[in-house]
Amino acid sequence: MLDKITAALEEHHLTVNNLVKITIYITGVGYLPGERSKLIESVGESKPTSTLVVGAGLIDPDFKVEIDRIAAF
C-alpha cells in the first residue's frame, strides 16, 4: 500500500517531504506495531502530522488497514 502512495506522489512530481498529514485507520491494535514501523520507514526524515484511528471495521470487511495521506505543493 505504501508503494502505491509513493508512486502517486511521484506521478505528481512530489515526494514524502510534501506530505502534511497522514491518517491511519486500523481495525485492531494488533496491526499497530507493523503499521507504525512501515510509516516511520516510509516518511524518513519528513515528519508530517499523523493520526491513528482504531475502529470496529472499514468499508469492506476484508480491509484491516487504510491510510489517508494529504500532500501540499
DRENTORKOL-3810 file (N, C-alpha, C; in nm, 4 decimals):
REM DRENTORKOL-3810
@n.u->0.0820; n.v->-0.1190; n.w->0.0000; ca.u->0.0000; ca.v->0.0000; ca.w->0.0000; c.u->0.0866; c.v->0.1257; c.w->0.0000
@n.u->0.1933; n.v->0.1262; n.w->0.0783; ca.u->0.2798; ca.v->0.2441; ca.w->0.0848; c.u->0.3502; c.v->0.2692; c.w->-0.0480
@n.u->0.3796; n.v->0.1626; n.w->-0.1220; ca.u->0.4407; ca.v->0.1792; ca.w->-0.2544; c.u->0.3453; c.v->0.2524; c.w->-0.3486
@n.u->0.2178; n.v->0.2229; n.w->-0.3382; ca.u->0.1182; ca.v->0.2896; ca.w->-0.4229; c.u->0.1114; c.v->0.4387; c.w->-0.3908
@n.u->0.1204; n.v->0.4716; n.w->-0.2629; ca.u->0.1159; ca.v->0.6121; ca.w->-0.2223; c.u->0.2393; c.v->0.6856; c.w->-0.2733
@n.u->0.3563; n.v->0.6246; n.w->-0.2596; ca.u->0.4799; ca.v->0.6853; ca.w->-0.3093; c.u->0.4727; c.v->0.7045; c.w->-0.4604
@n.u->0.4210; n.v->0.6060; n.w->-0.5311; ca.u->0.4072; ca.v->0.6162; ca.w->-0.6763; c.u->0.3115; c.v->0.7295; c.w->-0.7142
@n.u->0.2022; n.v->0.7443; n.w->-0.6400; ca.u->0.1070; ca.v->0.8521; ca.w->-0.6681; c.u->0.1710; c.v->0.9883; c.w->-0.6461
@n.u->0.2514; n.v->1.0005; n.w->-0.5418; ca.u->0.3227; ca.v->1.1262; ca.w->-0.5176; c.u->0.4179; c.v->1.1566; c.w->-0.6332
@n.u->0.4963; n.v->1.0570; n.w->-0.6727; ca.u->0.5938; ca.v->1.0756; ca.w->-0.7807; c.u->0.5255; c.v->1.1121; c.w->-0.9128
@n.u->0.4080; n.v->1.0575; n.w->-0.9346; ca.u->0.3323; ca.v->1.0868; ca.w->-1.0560; c.u->0.3009; c.v->1.2367; c.w->-1.0671
@n.u->0.2924; n.v->1.3014; n.w->-0.9528; ca.u->0.2623; ca.v->1.4451; ca.w->-0.9492; c.u->0.3860; c.v->1.5279; c.w->-0.9123
@n.u->0.5029; n.v->1.4653; n.w->-0.9296; ca.u->0.6318; ca.v->1.5314; ca.w->-0.9034; c.u->0.6452; c.v->1.5747; c.w->-0.7573
@n.u->0.5940; n.v->1.4917; n.w->-0.6665; ca.u->0.6013; ca.v->1.5179; ca.w->-0.5232; c.u->0.6795; c.v->1.4064; c.w->-0.4555
@n.u->0.7228; n.v->1.4317; n.w->-0.3328; ca.u->0.7934; ca.v->1.3309; ca.w->-0.2529; c.u->0.7288; c.v->1.3252; c.w->-0.1148
@n.u->0.7804; n.v->1.2393; n.w->-0.0292; ca.u->0.7285; ca.v->1.2311; ca.w->0.1070; c.u->0.7476; c.v->1.3637; c.w->0.1813
@n.u->0.8390; n.v->1.4459; n.w->0.1369; ca.u->0.8583; ca.v->1.5766; ca.w->0.2001; c.u->0.7383; c.v->1.6682; c.w->0.1781
@n.u->0.6523; n.v->1.6372; n.w->0.0815; ca.u->0.5324; ca.v->1.7156; ca.w->0.0553; c.u->0.4137; c.v->1.6723; c.w->0.1413
@n.u->0.4283; n.v->1.5626; n.w->0.2131; ca.u->0.3193; ca.v->1.5147; ca.w->0.2980; c.u->0.3014; c.v->1.6076; c.w->0.4177
@n.u->0.1767; n.v->1.6465; n.w->0.4429; ca.u->0.1494; ca.v->1.7335; ca.w->0.5569; c.u->0.0601; c.v->1.6654; c.w->0.6607
@n.u->-0.0067; n.v->1.5569; n.w->0.6230; ca.u->-0.0969; ca.v->1.4885; ca.w->0.7154; c.u->-0.1144; c.v->1.3438; c.w->0.6736
@n.u->-0.1073; n.v->1.2549; n.w->0.7710; ca.u->-0.1309; ca.v->1.1118; ca.w->0.7478; c.u->-0.2311; c.v->1.0635; c.w->0.8518
@n.u->-0.3324; n.v->0.9927; n.w->0.8061; ca.u->-0.4275; ca.v->0.9296; ca.w->0.8975; c.u->-0.4288; c.v->0.7803; c.w->0.8669
@n.u->-0.4087; n.v->0.7004; n.w->0.9702; ca.u->-0.4113; ca.v->0.5551; ca.w->0.9548; c.u->-0.5322; c.v->0.5022; c.w->1.0314
@n.u->-0.6125; n.v->0.4239; n.w->0.9627; ca.u->-0.7290; ca.v->0.3591; ca.w->1.0227; c.u->-0.6977; c.v->0.2103; c.w->1.0317
@n.u->-0.7094; n.v->0.1533; n.w->1.1510; ca.u->-0.6859; ca.v->0.0095; ca.w->1.1681; c.u->-0.8048; c.v->-0.0517; c.w->1.2412
@n.u->-0.8258; n.v->-0.1809; n.w->1.2185; ca.u->-0.9411; ca.v->-0.2476; ca.w->1.2795; c.u->-0.9056; c.v->-0.3215; c.w->1.4080
@n.u->-0.7816; n.v->-0.3108; n.w->1.4502; ca.u->-0.7406; ca.v->-0.3740; ca.w->1.5753; c.u->-0.6018; c.v->-0.3271; c.w->1.6146
@n.u->-0.5772; n.v->-0.3157; n.w->1.7442; ca.u->-0.4476; ca.v->-0.2657; ca.w->1.7900; c.u->-0.3332; c.v->-0.3601; c.w->1.7540
@n.u->-0.3640; n.v->-0.4831; n.w->1.7198; ca.u->-0.2610; ca.v->-0.5782; ca.w->1.6771; c.u->-0.1896; c.v->-0.5353; c.w->1.5498
@n.u->-0.2544; n.v->-0.4502; n.w->1.4709; ca.u->-0.1928; ca.v->-0.4017; ca.w->1.3465; c.u->-0.0998; c.v->-0.2826; c.w->1.3711
@n.u->-0.1061; n.v->-0.2236; n.w->1.4901; ca.u->-0.0321; ca.v->-0.1020; ca.w->1.5194; c.u->0.1198; c.v->-0.1147; c.w->1.5048
@n.u->0.1860; n.v->-0.2133; n.w->1.5657; ca.u->0.3325; ca.v->-0.2189; ca.w->1.5544; c.u->0.3816; c.v->-0.2260; c.w->1.4100
@n.u->0.3193; n.v->-0.3075; n.w->1.3286; ca.u->0.3606; ca.v->-0.3212; ca.w->1.1890; c.u->0.3380; c.v->-0.1938; c.w->1.1098
@n.u->0.2240; n.v->-0.1312; n.w->1.1299; ca.u->0.1928; ca.v->-0.0092; ca.w->1.0552; c.u->0.2805; c.v->0.1062; c.w->1.1015
@n.u->0.3088; n.v->0.1150; n.w->1.2300; ca.u->0.3936; ca.v->0.2225; ca.w->1.2811; c.u->0.5338; c.v->0.2128; c.w->1.2204
@n.u->0.5909; n.v->0.0938; n.w->1.2178; ca.u->0.7266; ca.v->0.0798; ca.w->1.1627; c.u->0.7280; c.v->0.1086; c.w->1.0128
@n.u->0.6242; n.v->0.0680; n.w->0.9400; ca.u->0.6157; ca.v->0.0979; ca.w->0.7965; c.u->0.6038; c.v->0.2482; c.w->0.7732
@n.u->0.5240; n.v->0.3138; n.w->0.8575; ca.u->0.5052; ca.v->0.4578; ca.w->0.8445; c.u->0.6367; c.v->0.5320; c.w->0.8679
@n.u->0.7064; n.v->0.4984; n.w->0.9742; ca.u->0.8337; ca.v->0.5639; ca.w->1.0054; c.u->0.9330; c.v->0.5438; c.w->0.8914
@n.u->0.9385; n.v->0.4232; n.w->0.8393; ca.u->1.0292; ca.v->0.3933; ca.w->0.7276; c.u->0.9905; c.v->0.4715; c.w->0.6020
@n.u->0.8612; n.v->0.4839; n.w->0.5765; ca.u->0.8169; ca.v->0.5465; ca.w->0.4516; c.u->0.8348; c.v->0.6981; c.w->0.4502
@n.u->0.8266; n.v->0.7635; n.w->0.5659; ca.u->0.8376; ca.v->0.9097; ca.w->0.5671; c.u->0.9792; c.v->0.9585; c.w->0.5895
@n.u->1.0689; n.v->0.8713; n.w->0.6324; ca.u->1.2083; ca.v->0.9112; ca.w->0.6516; c.u->1.2208; c.v->1.0287; c.w->0.7469
@n.u->1.2949; n.v->1.1304; n.w->0.7056; ca.u->1.3163; ca.v->1.2485; ca.w->0.7894; c.u->1.1953; c.v->1.3410; c.w->0.7926
@n.u->1.1065; n.v->1.3274; n.w->0.6965; ca.u->0.9845; ca.v->1.4075; ca.w->0.6931; c.u->0.8962; c.v->1.3634; c.w->0.8095
@n.u->0.8428; n.v->1.4568; n.w->0.8822; ca.u->0.7587; ca.v->1.4217; ca.w->0.9968; c.u->0.6233; c.v->1.4926; c.w->0.9874
@n.u->0.5359; n.v->1.4468; n.w->0.8966; ca.u->0.4043; ca.v->1.5097; ca.w->0.8856; c.u->0.3180; c.v->1.4788; c.w->1.0081
@n.u->0.2206; n.v->1.5620; n.w->1.0322; ca.u->0.1231; ca.v->1.5353; ca.w->1.1378; c.u->0.0572; c.v->1.4014; c.w->1.1086
@n.u->0.0362; n.v->1.3222; n.w->1.2126; ca.u->-0.0275; ca.v->1.1927; ca.w->1.1885; c.u->-0.1301; c.v->1.1616; c.w->1.2965
@n.u->-0.2301; n.v->1.0844; n.w->1.2558; ca.u->-0.3377; ca.v->1.0426; ca.w->1.3447; c.u->-0.3617; c.v->0.8950; c.w->1.3236
@n.u->-0.3861; n.v->0.8241; n.w->1.4315; ca.u->-0.4203; ca.v->0.6823; ca.w->1.4256; c.u->-0.5607; c.v->0.6652; c.w->1.4815
@n.u->-0.6447; n.v->0.5948; n.w->1.4058; ca.u->-0.7817; ca.v->0.5686; ca.w->1.4489; c.u->-0.8024; c.v->0.4172; c.w->1.4501
@n.u->-0.8453; n.v->0.3652; n.w->1.5645; ca.u->-0.8787; ca.v->0.2230; ca.w->1.5752; c.u->-1.0307; c.v->0.2138; c.w->1.5739
@n.u->-1.0830; n.v->0.1376; n.w->1.4784; ca.u->-1.2276; ca.v->0.1255; ca.w->1.4656; c.u->-1.2709; c.v->-0.0190; c.w->1.4538
@n.u->-1.4002; n.v->-0.0391; n.w->1.4579; ca.u->-1.4575; ca.v->-0.1738; ca.w->1.4505; c.u->-1.4445; c.v->-0.2345; c.w->1.3122
@n.u->-1.4393; n.v->-0.1508; n.w->1.2082; ca.u->-1.4299; ca.v->-0.2030; ca.w->1.0731; c.u->-1.4170; c.v->-0.0912; c.w->0.9721
@n.u->-1.3828; n.v->-0.1295; n.w->0.8518; ca.u->-1.3718; ca.v->-0.0357; ca.w->0.7404; c.u->-1.4821; c.v->-0.0676; c.w->0.6399
@n.u->-1.4865; n.v->0.0026; n.w->0.5298; ca.u->-1.5969; ca.v->-0.0118; ca.w->0.4347; c.u->-1.6104; c.v->-0.1540; c.w->0.3802
@n.u->-1.4992; n.v->-0.2231; n.w->0.3643; ca.u->-1.5007; ca.v->-0.3628; ca.w->0.3194; c.u->-1.4552; c.v->-0.4478; c.w->0.4384
@n.u->-1.5309; n.v->-0.5481; n.w->0.4770; ca.u->-1.4944; ca.v->-0.6299; ca.w->0.5933; c.u->-1.3563; c.v->-0.6952; c.w->0.5817
@n.u->-1.3060; n.v->-0.7114; n.w->0.4593; ca.u->-1.1739; ca.v->-0.7713; ca.w->0.4412; c.u->-1.0607; c.v->-0.6707; c.w->0.4647
@n.u->-1.0924; n.v->-0.5418; n.w->0.4628; ca.u->-0.9900; ca.v->-0.4394; ca.w->0.4860; c.u->-0.9556; c.v->-0.4363; c.w->0.6342
@n.u->-0.8274; n.v->-0.4306; n.w->0.6649; ca.u->-0.7811; ca.v->-0.4241; ca.w->0.8035; c.u->-0.7106; c.v->-0.2914; c.w->0.8328
@n.u->-0.6521; n.v->-0.2302; n.w->0.7275; ca.u->-0.5770; ca.v->-0.1059; ca.w->0.7428; c.u->-0.6098; c.v->-0.0155; c.w->0.6243
@n.u->-0.6293; n.v->0.1117; n.w->0.6529; ca.u->-0.6483; ca.v->0.2106; ca.w->0.5468; c.u->-0.5635; c.v->0.3320; c.w->0.5819
@n.u->-0.4966; n.v->0.3884; n.w->0.4815; ca.u->-0.4095; ca.v->0.5031; ca.w->0.5044; c.u->-0.4542; c.v->0.6179; c.w->0.4168
@n.u->-0.4670; n.v->0.7334; n.w->0.4779; ca.u->-0.5067; ca.v->0.8554; ca.w->0.4079; c.u->-0.3904; c.v->0.9540; c.w->0.4228
@n.u->-0.3406; n.v->1.0039; n.w->0.3122; ca.u->-0.2303; ca.v->1.0999; ca.w->0.3164; c.u->-0.2683; c.v->1.2265; c.w->0.2412
@n.u->-0.2284; n.v->1.3394; n.w->0.2959; ca.u->-0.2514; ca.v->1.4673; ca.w->0.2304; c.u->-0.1160; c.v->1.5303; c.w->0.2015
@n.u->-0.0975; n.v->1.5713; n.w->0.0754; ca.u->0.0275; ca.v->1.6352; ca.w->0.0356; c.u->-0.0023; c.v->1.7765; c.w->-0.0131
@n.u->0.0954; n.v->1.8633; n.w->0.0033; ca.u->0.0829; ca.v->2.0016; ca.w->-0.0436; c.u->0.2023; c.v->2.0350; c.w->-0.1317
@n.u->0.1790; n.v->2.1263; n.w->-0.2245; ca.u->0.2871; ca.v->2.1679; ca.w->-0.3141; c.u->0.3803; c.v->2.2622; c.w->-0.2427
END
